[in-house]
Amino acid sequence: MILVDTSVWIDYFNNVDSLHSSALDLALIDSTAIIGDIIFLEILQGFKSDKDYQNTKSQLSKLDQYELFGNHMVERCANNYRNLRKKGITIRGTTDVMIATFCIENKIPLLFQDKDFTPFVKHLGLIAAPVKT
């Protein structure tokens, strides 16, 4: 299974032909794509059209869904953020910290395009989902 970040979903819904969109396509076909509550929220709030919102909500609801953040994750997320800050790396979004930490803690590969995840791979053991070139 792989968790798919919002950045990949956005390109996918916008029909952007990319290696990441192709990897997501394969994960959907293989039923290995999962979604997190925070990512689901980010995706749904981006739709202007009620029809697109409802269609997407219906389709994504079929995926296995995970709660990415709760009280048990507060300290883990804070520590990961602080560890990167000590290395001179500032992660721009708290959401990215939560997503990366969930994946690290659960050893779930993350399919992403957002460069803010790269330090988590390099320094904290985040597994980047493979993208075939």
Helices and strands as residue ranges (DSSP letters): E 2-4, H 6-13, H 19-29, E 33-36, H 37-45, H 50-60, E 64-66, G 71-73, H 74-86, H 94-106, E 110-111, G 115-117, H 118-124
